[in-house]
Amino acid sequence: MLVRFFTAAMLAAAAAAQTPASLFGQVDEMAGALSKITGWSVKRRVPSEMLSKEKFRKYVDSRMKESTSKQELHAEETVLKMFGFLPGDFDLAKETVDLVSEQAAAYYDYSKKRLFILDSTQQGAEQRVALVHELAHALADQHHPLGKFLKKGSPDDDAETARQAVMEGQATWLTWAYMSERNGGKAEVAPELIAELTKSAGADGADYPVFSNAPLYMKESLVFPYNEGLKFQDAVYRKLGRAGFDQVFARAPSSTHQILHPQAYFEDEKPADPDPPEIGDLLGKAQARRFRVLMEGSLGEFDHSVLLRQYIDGEQGARAASHWRGGSFRLYEHKREKFPVLAYVSEWDSPESARRFFELYQRVMKGRWKKMVVERREEGRIAGSGDDGGFQLWVSGTKVQSIEGMRGDSHSRPPLLN
């Protein structure tokens, strides 16, 4: 769970400093209250314990190494840098471990069915809120196994980010519904509290140097499941009531677009699944055989929104990204020379939206590179070079496509792609 900024009104009735024994002595009461709100029975008591910050960091580091190979991590880091989400000297593995370790207050281990409160979490209200949040995860896990839920599809899928938002957003909503009921109110989350809770983008300032200095994409990837997931869960609850707690697991949202626009979820608006351009169409089959595919994945509205807000403008970028309907990429590597080539496509809700993104993406390219040279330009198509090598970018109908990172003959040879 992220360390959150809590409102004074909600915490006014919370207890003062507590020992581990007195804190964990409240588990049964908390679980029972969450069961009443959700309608889910408590099938088993959840073991709970304190964990040192140092042990938690070792845990995060070991999980990173267990779940992601060096090749996978290298590919992911390369993709993020080529899109411009991360600076060229960024160490993704180290910074991820540092960031999660700094921001965590507690966590639920769905493989071991245990929850942990970090001893660095402030005693009293913050520990209590952290415990309720993790118990909400534990209760959900007893009815909708979280491990299976999160592992559906590809780990580089936009839908996985949406599923994370379901899990964290629901636990956050239930935490504050519990707090509201405990303080004498309804077991739900008031709109004004949601607005207050989602104002912040995580714990920052002098006490949180890793988060404060992190690239925008790292910050927002950490916060999105909590803030936008909270708003999504509230929209589902307002429409479906208690049945919504099961619904979001039984029919998980298929994209971050559905998280950001719950009406798209209610209408079951599926994302498009466009194929990235083939480098063989640009280089020819003989040249294309010199490359291997390192990684494939999808880019959602969340990704496009961060990208546009990072290089252009907050409101303008979010507004343009809302017209997203699909996106994917494929990362190639030259077998001998080891340089990467990125093939990318995005699909939009109209030719006008695609044309707008085509113009905006050129500004993204210019912003992320020290030098960008446009060598050829035709209607809806440009080609040139940047820090990563040669590129081609074009718009056709509702799709915007690019191939980036070409070198040598692969850059100089072709006419512009259609």
N, C-alpha and C positions, 0 to 999 in steps of 0.2 A: 504494500500500500504506500502511495506517496505521502510524504509529510504534507499536511494541508494547513492552510490558514483557516481557522475556525472563527465563527462569529461569536461575539460576546454573549448575545442573547441565548444561543443554544447551549452554551457551556456554563451559564451562570449557576445552574443547579447541579453541576457535576461535582463529584467528590474531590477532596484535596488529595495530597500524596498518599499512595497506597503501596503496601508491600506486595510481593508476588502472590503470597497466599491469599490476601484479601482481594486482590484483583481477580485471580483465577477462581476464587470462590463464587464469583458472579456468573460464571459460564452457564450454569443451568438456567438461571433466571433469564439471561440474554437469549439463549437458544430457544427457550420456551416462548419468549416474546416474538422472536423472529418466526417461529413456527406458527404462531397465531396470525401474524401479518400475511404470511405467504400461503398458509394452508398446508405446508409440508410438515410431515411428522419428523420428529428427531429419532432417527433409527439407532444411533449410538452416540455416546459421549465422545467429544473430541479432546484428545490429550493436548495440553497447552503448557508451554514453558517459556522462560526467559532465555535469550540467546545474546551473547556478547557481539558487539559490532565487528570485532576482529574475526570471530568464527563465521559470522554471516558473510563477510567479504570473501573468506576462503570458500564458502559454499557457492557463492555467485561465480567465482573464478572456476571452480571445478565443474559446475553445471555448464558454463560456457564451453569449456574444453570437451565435455562429454557430448554435448548436443550439436556442436559445430566443428567440422574439420578445418584444418588450416587452409585447404583449398577453397572450401565454401566461404570461409571468412574473407579470404583474399578476393574472391569474386564479388561478394557483397560490397566490400569496401571500394573496389574498383568501380562498380556501377554507381554507387552513391557519389563518388568523386567525379565521375564523368558527367553525371547529370548536374553537378554543382551543389549538391546537398552538403558536402563536406569539403573542407580545404585539402589541398594535396598532401600536407604533412600530418594529417589526422590519423591517430592510431585507434582504429575502431574497437578492437578487443579491449585494450587497456581503458579507454575512455568510457566504454559501456559498463565495465565492472566498477570503475570509480563513480560513475553517475548513479547507478542503481544502489550501490553501497551507501552513498551519501544521502539519497532521498528516502530510503526505506525506513519505515517505522515498525513494520510487522510483515509476516507473510504466512500463507497457508501452503503446505507441501501436499499436493493432491496425490502424490505417489505414496507417501508415508502416512497420509491421513492425520497429520499433526499440524498444529499452528504454533507460531513463535512470535513473541513480542521482543523487540530489541531493547537491550538494557539502556541504550542511548535515548530511547523515546521518553519524552518528558512525563513524569509521573502525574497521575490524576486524570484530567479530562482527555488528554491526548492518548494515553494508554487505553483508556476505556473505549474511546472511539475506534482505535486501532483494533482492539479485541472484537468489538461488534462486527467490524468490517470483515475480519478473517473468519468469524463464525458464520457470517452470511455466505462466504465462499464454501465453508465446510458443509453447511446445510444444503446448498445447491448441489454440491458434489454427491451427496447421499441420494439425490433424485435424478440428477443429470450428470453423470461422471465427467468431470472437467477435463481430464486428460484426453479422453476420446473426443470431446467437443472441440478442444483447441487443435487437435492434430488432424482434423479433416482437411483434405486438400494440400496444396503446396505451402511451405513456410514462407514463400515469397509472394503469396497471394494477397491481394487487397482484402479478400473475404476473411483472411485470418485476423487482420487488424479489426475488422467489424466484429468478429467473434470475441476478441479481447475486450472490445468496447461493451459487448453484451455482459460479459462476466464482471468486469470492473464497474461498469455503470450500474448494474443491478445491485452489487454489494454496496456501492456508495449510496444509492437511493435507499436501500433498506437500513443502512446505518443511521441516516438522518430521519427516516420515518420512525425508527426505534427511539431516537433521541427526542423527537417531537412528542411521541406518546408518553414517554417517561416524564416529560415536563408538563403533562396535562393536556396536550393537544391531540389532534387526529394522527393516526398512524400513516402519515403521508408527508410529502415534502412540499412546503409552500413555494409558489413561484418566485417570491422575493428572495427566499433562501437559496434557491437554485441559481438565481442571478448573482447573488453574493458569492456563493461557492465557486462559480465558474469564472469569476473575474480574474483570478490569479492563474498563472501558468506554471505553478510549482513553487517550491520553496527556494528562494534565491537570496541574494544579499551577501554580506561579508561572511556569514556562517555557512554558506553553501557555495563555495567558489567554483566547484565543478559545474554545477547547473548554471550559475551566472555566466560562465565563460563558454558554455557549450554552444555549438551551432544551432540555429533555429530548428532544423529538422530533428536533432536529438531531443531538444526540449519538448517539441510538440508530439513526437512519437511517444514520449513518456507520459505526457499529460492527456492526450486525446482520449484514450479509453475511459478515463475517469470523468473528465468534463463533458465531452460530447456523449459518452455513454450514459451519464446521469440524465442528461436532457432527453435522450432517446428512450430510456426506461420510463421516465415520467410520462412521455407522450403515449407509450404503450399502456401504461397503467391507467391513464385518463380515458383511454378508449376501450380497453378490455377488462379493467379491474384486476382482481386477483388472478384471473386466468392468464394474464399477460406474463406472469413470472415463469410459467411453463412454456408459453407460446414462443418466447424468444430463443429457447433451447430447441424446441421441437421443430421450429421453422426459423432457423437463424438468418439474420440479414445477410445478403449475398455481396454487399459492397459497403464501403464507407459512405457512399452516396446515400444509401438507405439510412445509415446512422445520422447523417447530417440533415436528411430530409425524411422524417418518419412517414410522411404520406406515401413516399415511394415504396417503403416497406409494406404498408397496409395494402397498396395496390399491386404488390409483388412485381415491381418494375425490375426486371433482370438487366444486369450490365451487358453491354456488347462485349464480344471476345475477339477483337481483331488480331490478325497475325502480323507480326513485325515484318518489314521487308526482307527479302532474301538477298544476302550479299552476292549470291551467284548471279542475280539479275544485273548487278553492277559490275562485278569483276569477271564474270564468265565462270563456267564450271571448273575449268582447270585451276584457276587461281583460288576459287572458293574451297577446293579440297585441301588447301594449305592451312585452313583454319579449323578449329574445333570449337564446339559450343561449351562454354563454361557454366552458363547460368541462364535461366529463363524465369520470367515472373510477370506480374501485373502491376500497373500503377493506377491508383484510384483517385477519386476526387480529393481525398486528404492529401495525397502526394502532390498533386498538381496545385492545390491551394497553397501549400507551403512553398513550393518552388516559385510560384508567381509572387507571393507576398515577400519572399526573400529578396527577389531581384527587381521588383517593380513597385508595388504599392499594396498595402493591406486590404483596403476595401475593394479596390479595383481587381486585385488578384483573386480574392475570394469570390467576387461576383462572376468573373470570367470562368473560374473553376466549377462553379455550380452548373454550368452547361455540359460538363463531362458526361459521357455515356460509356466509355470503355478505354482501356489502355494497356499496352504490354510492351515488353522489351526482350531482347535476346543478346547476351554478351558472348562474343567470339574472342578467341585468342589465336594469334598466328603460331603455328606449331613450332617453327624454328626460331623466329625472332621475338616471340613472346609478347608482342604488343597487342592491346585489346582493341576491338571494334564493337561499337554499340549500335544495334538496330532497334528502332523505337517507332511505335505508332500510337496515336490517340484518336478516339472517335468522339464526335460532338453532336449536340442535338439538332444542329442545322448547319448548312453550308456557311451561313454568316458567322456562327459561333466558331466554326473551324478556321475560317479566314482570320477572325480576330485572334485566335490562339496562335496561328501561324505568324502573325506580326509580333505578338507578345513573346513567343518563344525565341525569336531573333534577338530580342532585348535580353532575354535570359542568357543566351549564348554569349552575347557581348559582355554581360555583367560578370560571368563566371570565368572568362578568359582574360589574360592580360592583353592579348592582341587577337583581333578577329578581322580577317580579310575576305571580303566577298569578291570572288573572281569572275563569276558569271551570274547573270540574273535574267530570268524570263518570267512571264506571267505565272505567279503562284509557285515559283521554284527558284532556289538559289544554291550556289555551290561555292566553296572557298576553303579556308583553312583557319584553324584556331590552335590553342595550346595542345590539344590532344591529337592533332593531325587534320587531314582533309575531311570535309563534311559535305553532305547534300541534304537539303531540307525542302520538302514540297507539300502542298496541300491539294487534295483532290476530293471534291464533294464534301463529305462530313469527316474526312480523315486527314490528319497531319502526320507525316512520316519523316524519318531522318535516318541516315547512316553516318556515324561519326567515328573518327579515329583512324581513317585510312592513311596509308603511308606509301611513298614511292610510286610505282606504276599504278597501284590500286587507286591512288588519288587522281593522277593526271590523265588516265585513259578515257573515261566514258563521256557520252552525251548525258544530259540530265535525265534522271529516271522519270518515268510517267507514274 
